[in-house]
Amino acid sequence: MNPINDHLQEDLNLLFVGFNPSIRSSETGHHFANPNNRFWKILHESGLTPRKFAATEDYKLVDLGYGMTNIVPRPTKAADEITKEEYEAGRIELLRKINDYKPKIVCFVGKGVYQEFSNKKSIPWGKQEESVVPGIIDFVAPSSSGLVRMKIEEIIQIYSELPKLLSKL
């Protein structure tokens, strides 16, 4: 299994952070490539992208001011296969990336991702009152995985707060 490339550059408006690549993402080399993952639909329907992008176009999000990375680079079938050591190493690396690239907003794609990054237990959806890295907005959104039990409309509603935040930057 191969890790997939980050899509990062300085001063991004928005950085998406997932758990780790899926097996399908590892095979294709693209973020959120599993056909059951609703990430690309959510981005479009929430108003973040002008059209529904394909996973193979993930690198084009940089043109919109958006970047992509994961807290853990190792691909797995499920997030529960990630070890505590991998999360700790990933947390340190993610802190470095955020400090180096300085995105304005970091969107954690799943509460569990943010729990591992922030070491907080009780986390609301949306913009967090206090960010881990000062001066950068932390935003927690539901995972886009097809395994998530939330209704897609509720998930899209949470993501639709991001364009509002971006318009205030």
N, C-alpha and C positions, 0 to 999 in steps of 0.2 A: 504494500500500500504506500502510495506517495502522498506527502502533504501537498497542499495547493498554494499557489502564490497569493500573497496579500496584494491588495490594490490600495496603495498608500501614496500620498504626497503631502507636502506641508500645507497647512492652512485649509484643510478640507472643512466644509460646512458641517458634514455629518459623517461619522464613522460607524458602520454596523459591525457588531462583534457577536459572532455565533459561538456555540459550544466548541465544535470541532467539525471537520469535514465528514460527510457521510461516505460510505463505500462508493456510491455513484459519483459523488464529487471527486473522490480520489481517482476514479477511472477516467473521468472526463477532464479533470483539471480545472473545474469551474465550481464556484460557490453555489450552494442551494440547488444542486443539479438533480436531486431525487424528484421524479415526477409527482410524488405525493406531497412534496413540500410546496407550500402556497406563497412563499416569499415574494416571487415576482408578481403574482396577482395582487397581493396585499399592497405592495409598493405602488402599483398603478391605481388601484381603486381608492387608496388613501390620498391620492393627489401628489405623491412624491415623484412620480415619473410621468412623462407625457403619454406613454404607451406601455404596454406590457412587454418588458424585455424578456429574452430567453436567457437561460443560465449561461449559454455560450457567449453572451454579450456582457457578462459581469464586469469586465474591464472598462466598459463604456460608461459606467456610473461615475467614474472619475471626472468625466466631461461635465457632469451635473454637479460636481463638488462633493460627491459621496465616495467613501472608501469602504474597504471590507477586510476583515481579519477574523481570527478565531482565538479564543482564550487558550485552546490546546490544538497544536498542529496535527496530531496523530489521528488519522481516519479510524472510525469505529462504526459498527452497526448501530449502536445505541450509546447515548451519553453516560449511562450507568457503567460502562466499561472503562471510563476515565478514572485514573488513580488520583489519590490525594496529592502525591508527589508531582504528577503532571499538572494538576490545577495550581499548585504552589509555584512551579516553574513558569507556567503560563501567566499567572498573575503578575509576576515580576517582569516578564517580557512585555506584557500588555501595558503595564505602567511605563516602561521605557518607550514603547511606541507612542503612547499618548503624550508623554513629555517631549519626545523628539518631534513629532509631526503636528502637535497642537490643533487637533480638530476642535471646532466650536462646540459641537454636540457629539456625544458618544451614545449610540443607541444599542443597548444590550438586548439581543434577540432571545429572550427567555429570562424569567426571574432567576433561574438557577445559575445562569451565567453571571448575573450581577451579584448573587449571593457569594459565589466563589471569588469574585473580584473584590468586593467590598467588605466581606466578612460580616455583613449585616444579615439578620434573619427575617425581620419584618419589613417588607418592601412593598410600597404601593405601585400601581402602574403609572407610567408617565414620568414627568420631570421630577427628579428627586430634590428634596429641600437642600441637601448638602451633598456636594460632589466629592469623590475620592481625590481628584486632582483639582486644586483650586483654579477657578477661572474657566473651567470646562463644564458644560452642562451634562449631567448624567440623565439618561432617559431609559426607562425600563419598559419594554414591550413584550407581549406574549411571543413565545416561540412560534415560528411559522410551520412547524412540522404538522403533517397530517394526523399525528397521534394526539395532538392537543384537543381537549374536549370542549373548549370554548367555541361558541358559534363564530363563524367567519366574519359576520357583520360586527360583532363585538370587538374582534381583533382589529379589523379595519378602522373602527372608530378610535381605538387607542392610537394606532399609527397615524391617523389623520390629525392628531395634535402636533406632529412633527412639522408639517408645512407651516402651521401657525407660528411655531417657535422660530423656524427658519426665516419667516418674513420679518421678524423683530430683530434679526441680527444686524 
